Amino acid sequence: MSFRALLTEKAEDGTVSSEVQTLEDSRLPEGDVTVDIEWAGLNYKDGLCLTGKGGLVRTYPHIAGVDFAGTVRESDDFRYRIGDRVVLTGWRVGETHWGGFAERARVKGDWLVPLPANLTTRDAMVIGTAGLTAMLAINRLEWAGLTPSSGEVLVTGAAGGVGSIAVSLLRRLGYGIAALSGRPQHADMLRALGAGEVVDRAAFLAQPDKPLESARYAAAIDCVGGEILGKLLRQIAYGGSVASLGNAAGIDLKTNVLPFLLRGVNLLGIDSVMQPFDARMAAWSRLTGLFDLAAYADNVEAVGLAALPDKAEQILRGQIKGRVVVDPRA
């Protein structure tokens, strides 16, 4: 048996390139469940893997794709039977293990969750790692005490996949939202999703830096890191929290202890990669009742495998709006 895949290879001169090829099933990596992939998603990590940046991929040739949804083709895991529909996000699939940019994948059953009954496989990838991460962030903020009456929540990188879904979910939960973005052309989209205020990134960063700034936000979901995270920590109200989940703007954090000592601010790290099964299922269960797929539809682009190298460059340049879903059969 054979399958189509976007195979990423590295030349002797270090150049990384990707091409759609037909591969034999015998080349699939070890695992106890084989899945016929129906949809995958494009995420920031995929951009790094397809371009060879960030050092995420160590072994070539490689198939990227950190999330996918499809139907079980073969299984040696008692939890999954042929014909079951499943979702995979995280576990470094698409980084150290061949991932979802293919018609077929072989993975460990421990990495899968059942597809929620009221979602299609395409729906699951519209949500994908981005939506799962946004939901985990909101769950953690609420665990730390955030409620809609606490005040406005700032979402950074709001026009991207995680940020835009976070805005949509927060709105459905009744929160007031400020959406920070460096792309003013997407302001109308963010307002349509539920942002009451759109904050220009340049204007936000241009404000004079102080050890402790005016307390503007009850909490924040930070999708970018770097200078923005350092600044917003100084603007969180007493007892508030920041859920940190991205580093597109850099991994360095320039801050001071005053937000923590004088306002009791919490910095909460959000990891979706190694989340245990029960936490994943709880997040997926809540997502299926909260996320408005119809309202989000205009922010979804569907592409085939051949389009992914260009899309990878675009997502790294911050030029992707919302979500890109991938049909490996197209």
Solvent accessible surface area in square Angstrom, and as a share of the most:
residue,aa,sasa,rsa
1,M,145,0.65
2,S,49,0.31
3,F,3,0.01
4,R,73,0.27
5,A,0,0.00
6,L,1,0.01
7,L,4,0.02
8,T,0,0.00
9,E,75,0.34
10,K,108,0.46
11,A,55,0.43
12,E,188,0.84
13,D,117,0.61
14,G,35,0.34
15,T,76,0.44
16,V,30,0.17
17,S,68,0.44
18,S,24,0.16
19,E,110,0.49
20,V,45,0.26
21,Q,53,0.23
22,T,93,0.54
23,L,6,0.03
24,E,94,0.42
25,D,24,0.13
26,S,103,0.66
27,R,108,0.40
28,L,12,0.06
29,P,35,0.22
30,E,157,0.70
31,G,30,0.29
32,D,52,0.27
33,V,0,0.00
34,T,4,0.02
35,V,0,0.00
36,D,41,0.21
37,I,3,0.02
38,E,26,0.12
39,W,36,0.13
40,A,0,0.00
41,G,0,0.00
42,L,4,0.02
43,N,16,0.08
44,Y,78,0.30
45,K,71,0.30
46,D,0,0.00
47,G,0,0.00
48,L,35,0.17
49,C,1,0.01
50,L,9,0.05
51,T,27,0.16
52,G,34,0.32
53,K,102,0.43
54,G,64,0.61
55,G,40,0.39
56,L,34,0.17
57,V,14,0.08
58,R,195,0.71
59,T,102,0.59
60,Y,52,0.20
61,P,46,0.29
62,H,5,0.02
63,I,1,0.01
64,A,0,0.00
65,G,0,0.00
66,V,7,0.04
67,D,0,0.00
68,F,0,0.00
69,A,0,0.00
70,G,0,0.00
71,T,32,0.19
72,V,2,0.01
73,R,69,0.25
74,E,92,0.41
75,S,35,0.22
76,D,132,0.68
77,D,16,0.08
78,F,187,0.78
79,R,112,0.41
80,Y,12,0.04
81,R,187,0.68
82,I,132,0.67
83,G,45,0.43
84,D,52,0.27
85,R,113,0.41
86,V,0,0.00
87,V,0,0.00
88,L,1,0.00
89,T,5,0.03
90,G,7,0.07
91,W,53,0.18
92,R,99,0.36
93,V,0,0.00
94,G,0,0.00
95,E,7,0.03
96,T,84,0.49
97,H,28,0.13
98,W,34,0.12
99,G,1,0.01
100,G,0,0.00
101,F,0,0.00
102,A,0,0.00
103,E,39,0.18
104,R,21,0.08
105,A,2,0.02
106,R,52,0.19
107,V,0,0.00
108,K,104,0.44
109,G,1,0.01
110,D,89,0.46
111,W,36,0.13
112,L,1,0.01
113,V,6,0.03
114,P,56,0.35
115,L,23,0.11
116,P,18,0.11
117,A,113,0.88
118,N,105,0.54
119,L,13,0.06
120,T,72,0.42
121,T,5,0.03
122,R,88,0.32
123,D,31,0.16
124,A,0,0.00
125,M,0,0.00
126,V,5,0.03
127,I,1,0.00
128,G,0,0.00
129,T,25,0.14
130,A,4,0.03
131,G,0,0.00
132,L,0,0.00
133,T,10,0.06
134,A,0,0.00
135,M,0,0.00
136,L,18,0.09
137,A,0,0.00
138,I,0,0.00
139,N,46,0.24
140,R,92,0.33
141,L,0,0.00
142,E,50,0.22
143,W,195,0.68
144,A,35,0.27
145,G,51,0.49
146,L,16,0.08
147,T,62,0.36
148,P,67,0.42
149,S,106,0.68
150,S,57,0.37
151,G,32,0.30
152,E,55,0.25
153,V,0,0.00
154,L,0,0.00
155,V,0,0.00
156,T,0,0.00
157,G,24,0.23
158,A,0,0.00
159,A,2,0.01
160,G,19,0.18
161,G,17,0.16
162,V,34,0.19
163,G,1,0.01
164,S,0,0.00
165,I,0,0.00
166,A,0,0.00
167,V,0,0.00
168,S,7,0.05
169,L,0,0.00
170,L,0,0.00
171,R,135,0.49
172,R,123,0.45
173,L,41,0.20
174,G,46,0.44
175,Y,2,0.01
176,G,36,0.34
177,I,2,0.01
178,A,0,0.00
179,A,0,0.00
180,L,1,0.01
181,S,8,0.05
182,G,27,0.26
183,R,45,0.16
184,P,96,0.60
185,Q,125,0.55
186,H,29,0.13
187,A,17,0.13
188,D,111,0.57
189,M,22,0.10
190,L,0,0.00
191,R,125,0.46
192,A,90,0.70
193,L,15,0.07
194,G,13,0.13
195,A,6,0.05
196,G,69,0.67
197,E,79,0.36
198,V,35,0.20
199,V,18,0.10
200,D,63,0.33
201,R,109,0.40
202,A,70,0.54
203,A,56,0.43
204,F,2,0.01
205,L,51,0.26
206,A,83,0.64
207,Q,56,0.25
208,P,105,0.66
209,D,98,0.51
210,K,119,0.51
211,P,83,0.52
212,L,44,0.22
213,E,11,0.05
214,S,71,0.46
215,A,53,0.41
216,R,109,0.40
217,Y,13,0.05
218,A,11,0.09
219,A,1,0.00
220,A,0,0.00
221,I,0,0.00
222,D,0,0.00
223,C,17,0.10
224,V,22,0.13
225,G,4,0.04
226,G,7,0.07
227,E,114,0.51
228,I,6,0.03
229,L,12,0.06
230,G,2,0.02
231,K,5,0.02
232,L,0,0.00
233,L,0,0.00
234,R,21,0.08
235,Q,0,0.00
236,I,0,0.00
237,A,32,0.25
238,Y,171,0.65
239,G,37,0.36
240,G,9,0.08
241,S,5,0.03
242,V,0,0.00
243,A,0,0.00
244,S,26,0.17
245,L,33,0.16
246,G,25,0.24
247,N,81,0.42
248,A,56,0.43
249,A,58,0.45
250,G,30,0.29
251,I,145,0.74
252,D,114,0.59
253,L,75,0.37
254,K,175,0.74
255,T,51,0.30
256,N,48,0.25
257,V,90,0.52
258,L,58,0.29
259,P,0,0.00
260,F,65,0.27
261,L,129,0.64
262,L,105,0.52
263,R,38,0.14
264,G,33,0.32
265,V,8,0.04
266,N,54,0.28
267,L,69,0.35
268,L,15,0.08
269,G,55,0.52
270,I,22,0.11
271,D,68,0.35
272,S,12,0.08
273,V,26,0.15
274,M,107,0.48
275,Q,39,0.17
276,P,84,0.53
277,F,91,0.38
278,D,111,0.57
279,A,33,0.26
280,R,5,0.02
281,M,57,0.25
282,A,61,0.47
283,A,0,0.00
284,W,2,0.01
285,S,75,0.48
286,R,77,0.28
287,L,0,0.00
288,T,31,0.18
289,G,58,0.56
290,L,25,0.13
291,F,13,0.05
292,D,42,0.22
293,L,47,0.24
294,A,89,0.69
295,A,65,0.50
296,Y,1,0.00
297,A,58,0.45
298,D,134,0.69
299,N,9,0.05
300,V,27,0.15
301,E,76,0.34
302,A,54,0.42
303,V,18,0.10
304,G,16,0.15
305,L,0,0.00
306,A,81,0.63
307,A,38,0.29
308,L,0,0.00
309,P,43,0.27
310,D,99,0.51
311,K,26,0.11
312,A,0,0.00
313,E,66,0.30
314,Q,48,0.21
315,I,25,0.13
316,L,36,0.18
317,R,143,0.52
318,G,35,0.34
319,Q,99,0.44
320,I,14,0.07
321,K,72,0.30
322,G,4,0.04
323,R,6,0.02
324,V,2,0.01
325,V,0,0.00
326,V,0,0.00
327,D,28,0.14
328,P,0,0.00
329,R,126,0.46
330,A,76,0.59
